[in-house]
Amino acid sequence: MKEKIGIVDTLEERKPYITRKQEKGQEIPLACDNNSLAGAISQRACVYSGARVVLNPVTDAIHLVHGPIGCAGYTWDIRGAKSSGIETNRTSFSTDMKELDVVFGGEKKLSNAIDELVGLYHPPVVFVYSTCIVGIIGDDLESVCKTASQKHNIPVIPVKSEGFKGNKSDGYKAACDALKKLIKKPPEDPTAKKAPRSPETIKPKINILGDFNVAGDVWLIKPLFEQMGIEVIVSMTGDSTAKTISRAAEADLNLVQCSGSMTYLAKWMQVEYGIPYLNVSFFGIEDISLALRKTADYFGSEKMKQQAEQILETEINRIMPEISRVRERVKGKRAAIYMGGPAKALTLIKGFAELGMEVVIIGTQTGKKEDYEQISYSVRDGTVIVDDANPLELAELLVKQKADLMVAGVKERFIAYKLGIAFCDFNHDRVVEFEGFDGFVNFVKEVDASISSPVWKAVRQRTLIPEALEPENKSGKIEKAAVAAESEKKSGKIKKAAVEEKISEENHSTECKSILLKPKFLHQKSEAAVESQV
């Protein structure tokens, strides 16, 4: 067989985007932060998608897509963000541009759509998203929105999100530019000129940036800060409203959870309003502890520091028995991580370390050089680091790195399942919280349930390459599955493709709750050789 050069068999232009962990102090030889390679079937989304996933959790806004009806398929459910009040954002609106609109322009249609929606829903704000076709025909989105805003006396904000302008990261920036127009300058505080603000006398205020309240995450985080005597003005954009976003400039500190989507806005608020920011994470015991302690240290209140330590002691003692139980079951297992952004990837490394698991693959869709350097310092030798991977690369890496679990988004779910590998959805489609102390318990339970499922005893893990394996002999319980090829008519002989399968005849019906799977139905005429048996 021809020997392959590189970590996986992929396009020559893609090889610089896949590497292994480097020693500390060495520059990681990984290409990143570029547009996706044509023909590589990238998992990365477009500019419009990036803008939509950031803004869509604003619950009382009208989200109007100016473009063909297909683009409106990116709706509220791509984030799974929950709301504690109004849910206007769960209804999708589109101008539904047709051929005539493309030829003669869609500005009039857009204006009529805004008028109709404002009359029906009376929203405090309207976001109007431009799509690829709008960028091509040149509709003046800003002019239409400005006129509508004056007419209805509400912000009608154009979101410059033509899909072809860049990638998902550019969509985050477009969303942040739209949010800037909602944030109002705070009223003058006469007491601030006389004496500096003190957490002992004035209740500190913070914003949480980059938390989208997926499955209700932020509802587990806000009470922790409130117990420390801190007011959370807004979570941007999870469970947020136009009114709470408008108050964001009143904060004393911004906590940035998703650095990829919200660092741009945090830096702007630091320049515009003098509000500093800290990068934090609310996933896993170590990162939650860091978030509370860093916040208390920033405000310099001894009382707040004591409250933070008391919260940590109480909550960690409460959840540790369950964490320890799961750790005993999953320690030593190998995990693969593929996230949209680097912040989640980094925090997952720590989370798996707390479970005694090893990360063998880690990648993101939007990471930058400095992000991958930090990732490289955080993982073990031999770990594969990949940027903007495509499904074929991920599948081969999962097999080569012998992963037991993949943590990613819904698009990667079936790659893992088809290879007989457990899967955990960490992105938008999950229905349970993963942040906070209770959220981490939910996560470790899901990891345990996925890895320990009895179904993997009836499904074998396979390689992607048809290679013959030497048959093994274990008490005569080896069944050979030879694949018949074309008959050699002249000699009357049959050429065998020599694909060997190791199929366990052990009966797992008890563990699988009376579901008895017959090997001949599971492994019919497989074209792939067995890598291992789960």
N, C-alpha and C positions, 0 to 999 in steps of 0.2 A: 504494500500500500504506500502511496505517495506521502512522504512526511510533510507535515504542515509547519509553516513558520508563523510564529505569533501565538498569542494566548488562545484565540479562537479563529475559526475559518470565516473570514468576512472580507468585505471589499477592501482593496488596498488603501483607499482613502480613509477608511474607518479605523484602521489599525492604530493611528496615533491617539485615538480616543479611548483606548483600553490599555491599562497598565497595572502594575502591582505596587504594593506599599513601598515607599522609599524610606531610607534612614532619615532621622531627624536632622535638619540642617541642609538636606539635599533638595534641590528644586524638582518638583514632581514632573516627569516628562509626559504630561497629559494635555492634549489639545481640548479646548473647551470654550464656552461662551461664544460659539459661532452659530450661524444658521445651519439647520439640518442639511445633511447631504442628500441630494436628489437621488431617488431610487432606493434609499435605505429604509423606507417605511418607518420613519421616526415615530416614537410615542409622544413626542412633544406637540403641544397644541399651538394654535395661532394667536395673533395679537387680540383679536376679538374675544377668544376664549379666556385669555388671561384677564382682560378687563371685566368680563362678565362674572367670573368666579369671585373677584374681589368686591365688586359693587352689589351683586345680587342679594347678599344678606341684609341690605338696607331695607327694612321690612315695610315701611309705609310709602316707599317710592314707586312711581310708575317706571318700569323698565321697558322702553320701546325700542325695538330693533328696526332700523331703517335698512331694509334689504329684502332679499327673497325669503319666503316662509321657512326654508330649510335651516337658515341661520338661527331661527327662534327655537330650534331644538335644544340649544344650550339655555336651560331655564333654571329655576330654583333648585331642582333636584341634583344638579351637578355639584352642589356644595353640601346638600343635606343639612343646611343650616336651620336651626329651630328658632321660633319666635315666641316671646312671652306675651305678645299683644296682637296688633294688626298684622295681617299676612297678605298685603297687596302684592308683595314680591313673588308670591307663589302663582300668580297669573301671568302668562306670557303674552306679550303684545308685539305685533309686527305690522309694518306697512305693506307687506306682501307684494313686493315689486314684481311687475310682469314685464313682458317684452316691450310694450308701448311706453312704460315708465323708463325703461333703459334708453329708448330712442329719444323721447321727448323730455326726460327729466322727472324726478320724483318729488320735487320741493313742495308742490301744491298738495300732493297726496300726504306728505309728511305733516304739513301745516294742519290739514283737515283732521288727521289722526290725533294730533296733540289736542286740538279743540274738543274732539269727541271724548277723549279719555279724561281730560280735566273736568268736563261736564258730568261725566258718569261717576268718577271716583273722588274728585276734589282732593288730589294729593298735595302734600307740602313741597314735593320736588318731582321733576321728571328727568330721567336720564335717557338720552337718545344716542344709541350706539350706531356708528357708521360701520358698514361692512365692505367687503372687497368691491362689489359692484358700484357702491357710492363713490369710492375713491377713483374708480375708472371713469365714470361719467361726469364727475365733478360737481355734484349737488353741493350748494353752499349751506352746509349744515349749521354753521355758526350764525348766519344771518337769519335763518328760519327760527332757530332757538331763541335768539335775541328778541325777535319780534313777538314770539309766543310768550316769552317771559314778561315783557312789558304789557302784553294784552291781558294776561291772567294774574299778574302780580305774584308770581312764584318763580323760583329758580327752574329754568329749563336748560339743562346742562348738556352740551354736546360732548360725547365721548369719542375721541378720534382713534378708532380701533379697527381700521381697515386691516383685514387679516394678513395681507401680503406685505405689510410694512416691516415685518420683523418676526419675532417669535413671542412666546408666552411672556417673557420678561418685559418686553415693550408694552404688552397689554397691562401689566401691573402698573407701569409708569403712567399710562393713559388713565387708568382708574384713579391713581393718586392725584393726578392733575384735576380730575373732576371733583374729588373730595375737597381739594383746596378751596374751591369756589363755594363750598358750604360752610367752611370754618370761619367764624366771625371773630373779629378782634374783641377781646374781653373788656368789660367796663373798667375804668380806672378804679384802683383800690386805694383810697386815701390813707389807710393804715400802713400800706407797704412803704410809703415814703418816710414815715416816722421811725419805723423799726423793722428789721428783717423778719420775714415769716418764720415762726417757730412751731414745730409739730406739737409742742407742749401746750400752746395757746390757740393755734389755728389748725383745724383739721386738714391734713394734707390731701391733695387731689392727684389722681393719676389717670392716664389713659392706657388701655391695653390695645396695642396695634398688632394686626396680623393674627387675630384669633377670630374665626368665622363661626363659632358656636356649632360646629358639626356635632350632631346628636346631643347637643346641650352641654358641650364642654365648658363654656364660660360660666355656666351656672354652678359649677363645682369650684371655680377659681375665685369669683368675686367674694364669696363669704370669707375666704381666708384673709383677704386684705381688709375687709370690713372688721373682722375680729382684731386686726392690728390697729384699728382706728383710722383707716384710710378710706376716702371716698373714691370709688371708681366712676368717673364721669361717663365714659363710653368705652365699649369694646368695638374697635373698627376692624371689620364691619359686622361681626356676629351679634345678632339681636339688637341692632342699632336703628335709630330713627333720624330723620333730618334734624330734629330738635337737639338730640344728644350730641350729634356730630358737630352742630353749630357751636356747642359749648366747649369743644375740645381744647381751645386755646387757653382755657382757665386752669389747666392742669399745671402742677409743679414738676411732673416727671412723666415721660412716656416709657412704657415697657414694651419692647418689640419682640413679639413671639415668632413671627414669620419674617425673617430678615430679607428674604428674596422679594417679597411683595410690599413691605412697608418701610424699609430703611430709607428709601427715597423720600417718603412723606415725613418721617421722623427728622431727617436732616433739614428739610425745608422748615419744619416747625421750630427747630433749634435756631435757625437763622432769623426767621420771621418773628417769632414770639419769645425767643430765649429759653425754650423748654428743652432741657437735656434729655437724653434717652439712654436706656440700658438694654442690651440684648439678653433675653431670658428664655427659659423654656418651662412649661408646666407639665411635662411628662417625665415620669420616673422619680424615684425618691430623691436621688442626688440633685437633679435639676430643679425640682420644686423647692427643696431646701435652699439651694443657691438663690433662687428668685426671691424668696421671702427675706433671706438674710441680706442680700444686696440692696433690696428696697429699704429695709430698716437702717442699714449702714448709711445709705444716701441721706436720709432725713436726720440721722444723728441722734435719735431719741432713744435713751436707755430703756424707757418704758416700752417702746415699740419693739426693741430688740428682745426684751424679756417675753413679750407677748408672742413674738415669732418663735422663740425657742420652746415656749410652752405648747404652742400649736403643733410644732414638729414632733415633740416628744409624745404628745397624746395620739396624734394621727399615725405615726410610725409604729408605735406599740400596738395600736388597734389593727393595722393591716398586716403586720409582719408574720403572724402565724400562717395566714393564707399564702403569702409570698414564699415562705420557707417550704411549705408543703409542695407547691408547684415547682420550686427550684429543684427539689430532690427528684422530680420526675423528668425534668427537661435539661438538667445541667449536662454539658458536654455536647449538646445538639448544635448543628451548624445552620446559621441563618443567612439568608440573602436579603438585602435591602435595596429597593429601587423606588425613590421618591421624586416628587416634582421639584422640591427645593432642598438645599443643603441643611437647613436648620432642622428639619425632621430627621434627616439621615444621621446627623451628629447626635441628636438626643436619643435616637433608637440604639446607637452603639452603647451608650451608657445603660439604657434599659436592659439590653440583653446581657451586659456584664453583671448586672444585679441578679440575673437569673442563672448565671454560670454558663451562658451560651456563647458560642464563638461566631463572629461575623466573618464570612468567607467571601462575600460579594457585596459591594456597595456602589450605588450609582445614583445620579440625579439627572433631571432634564435641564436644569437651569443653573448649575453650579459654576462658580468662577474659580480662577486659579488659586486664590487664597483660601477658598472654601475646601478645595480638594487637598491642599497642603495640610489643613487642619484635620481633615478626614484621615489622611495618610498617617499622621502622627497618632491618631486615636485607635487604629486597628492593628491587628497582629501581622507578623510576617506571612507573606503568601496570599494575603487578601487581594482580590481583584477589584480595581476601581475603574468605573466606566462612566462615560458622559454620553447622554442622549442615545441610549442603547435601543436597538431594534429587537423585535421578538426572536429572530433566529439567533442573535448574539446572546440574548438572555437565556434561551433554552439550552444552548451548548455550554454556557457558563454554569448553569445549575447542575448539569450532569458532571462536568469536569471537576467542579468544586465540591461535589457530593453534598449539596444542601439538603437539609431535612425540612426546612421551612422557608417560604418566601413571604416577605412583608412588602406590599406594594399597593397599587390601586386596582380598580376593577378590570382595567384592560389587560393586566398581567395574570389575572386569576387562572384562566384556562391554560396558559402556558405551564403553570405549575401542576395543575390537576392532570393534564395529559401525560406528564412525566412521573406521576405518582408521588408528588411532593406536596406537603401540607401548605396551606395558604392562610394569610391573615390580611384583611383589608384595613389599611391604616388611613385611607384617604376619604373621599367624599361619600361613599355609599354605605358606610357603617351606620349601625343603628344604636350603638351603645357608646357612652362617653369613655375616652381614653386619657383625659387630662385630670389632674388633681390626684388625690390619694385613692379615692374610690375608683377613679378612671384607670389608674394603674392596676388595681386589682382586677377590673374588667379585662384589661389587656392580657395579663398573665393567665387568666382563666381561658381566654380565647386561644392563646398560644398552646396551652396545655391540651385543650379540647381538639385543636387542629392536629397537633403532632401525635397525640395519643389515641386518635380515632382508630377503631379496629378495622376500618375499611382498608388501611394501608397494608394489612396482613393479607388481603386478597388481591392487591394490585402490586405489580412489580415496577421498579424503576428501570428505565430503558436508556440506552444510548441513542444518539441520532444517526450513527453511522453503522451500516450493516457489516459488522466484523464477526468472523467465526470465533467462538470461544472454545477452549479445550473442555471436553465433557468431564464432569466430576463424578465420583462414585461415593455416595453416602447411603450405605445399607440397601443398595439397589433401588433407592427412591428417586432416581433421575429419569426423567422422561425426555427423550430426544424429539425435537420438532424439526424435521428436515423440510426445507422448502423446495418443492419441485420446480424445475425450470423447463426449458424447451426440451422436448424429446429428440434424441439423436436418431432419426429414422433409419439412417443407413446402418448403423451398428446395433440398433435396437436397444441402446442403453439410455438411461436417464441421468442427465447431469444434475448434480445436487448443489444447491446454493450454500450449503454448509452454515446455516444459521442455527445455533444451538440456544435453547432456552432452558433456564433452570426454573422449574415450576414445583413449588412445594405441594405435596399431597396432604399436608397436615390439615386436619379439619378444624376450622376456626368458626364453626357455626354457632358455638356458644357465645363467643365474644361478639359476633356480628348479629346476635339476636335472631337466630334461626334463618338467616339469609345464607344459603349455601350456594356459592358461586363455582361453576364448573370451569376448570382451566381451559377446556377447549373453546368455550365461548369468550373467555377473557383474552385469549392470545391467538386468535385465528390468523394464520398465515402472516405473522408479523414480519416486517421487513427490517426490523431493528434487533440487534443483539442485546442481551441482558447485561446491564452495568452492575446492578446489585439487586438483591431481593429484600424488600422491606418486610 
